[in-house]
């Protein structure tokens, strides 16, 4: 692993720290890695964003006490029903 030091404007550094704290639990290295990956390709950027969304959803589910398999099945069935009704319109 390589250690990297960069110099940026103070306001940019502060914004980076805020994002790292909010989205990466304060892990600056992980935040920088994701930022760099997002610059490498559109496909990777989409995957990084998807990963972030999945983690956010998982955190929200954990906060509410989790979801059972039966609840997931019910959510999927309700979603499919709404989607089919919307397609009919």
C-alpha positions in Angstrom: 0.0 0.0 0.0 1.2 3.5 -0.8 0.8 6.5 1.4 -0.3 9.6 -0.5 -0.2 13.2 0.6 -2.1 15.8 -1.3 -2.5 19.6 -0.9 -6.0 21.1 -1.5 -7.9 24.2 -0.6 -9.1 24.2 3.0 -12.7 24.4 2.0 -12.3 21.3 -0.2 -10.5 19.4 2.5 -13.3 20.3 5.0 -16.0 19.1 2.5 -14.0 15.9 1.9 -13.9 15.2 5.7 -17.6 15.8 6.0 -18.3 13.4 3.2 -15.9 10.8 4.6 -17.6 11.1 8.0 -21.1 10.8 6.7 -20.7 8.2 4.0 -17.6 6.3 5.0 -17.8 6.4 8.8 -14.8 8.7 8.9 -12.5 6.5 6.9 -10.6 9.0 4.8 -8.7 6.3 2.9 -11.9 4.5 1.9 -13.5 7.8 0.9 -10.5 8.7 -1.3 -10.4 5.2 -2.8 -14.1 5.5 -3.8 -13.5 9.0 -5.2 -10.6 7.8 -7.3 -12.6 4.8 -8.5 -15.4 7.1 -9.6 -12.9 9.0 -11.8 -11.7 5.8 -13.5 -14.8 4.7 -15.4 -18.5 5.2 -15.6 -19.1 1.5 -14.9 -17.0 1.6 -11.7 -18.7 4.9 -10.7 -22.1 3.2 -11.0 -20.9 0.2 -8.9 -19.5 2.5 -6.2 -22.8 4.4 -6.0 -24.8 1.2 -5.9 -22.5 -0.1 -3.1 -23.1 3.1 -1.1 -26.9 2.9 -1.6 -26.9 -0.7 -0.5 -24.9 0.2 2.7 -27.3 3.0 3.4 -30.3 0.7 3.0 -28.7 -2.0 5.2 -27.9 0.6 7.9 -31.6 1.8 7.8 -32.9 -1.8 8.1 -30.6 -2.5 11.0 -31.8 0.6 12.8 -35.4 -0.5 12.5 -34.6 -4.0 13.9 -34.2 -5.9 10.7 -36.6 -7.6 8.2 -37.8 -11.2 8.1 -37.8 -13.4 5.0 -41.6 -13.3 5.0 -41.6 -9.5 5.1 -39.2 -9.3 2.2 -41.4 -11.7 0.2 -44.4 -9.5 1.0 -42.5 -6.3 -0.1 -41.5 -7.9 -3.3 -45.1 -9.1 -4.1 -46.4 -5.6 -3.3 -43.8 -4.0 -5.5 -44.6 -6.3 -8.4 -48.3 -5.7 -8.1 -47.7 -1.9 -8.2 -45.3 -2.3 -11.1 -47.9 -4.4 -13.1 -50.7 -1.9 -12.4 -48.5 1.0 -13.5 -47.6 -0.8 -16.7 -51.3 -1.3 -17.5 -51.9 2.5 -17.4 
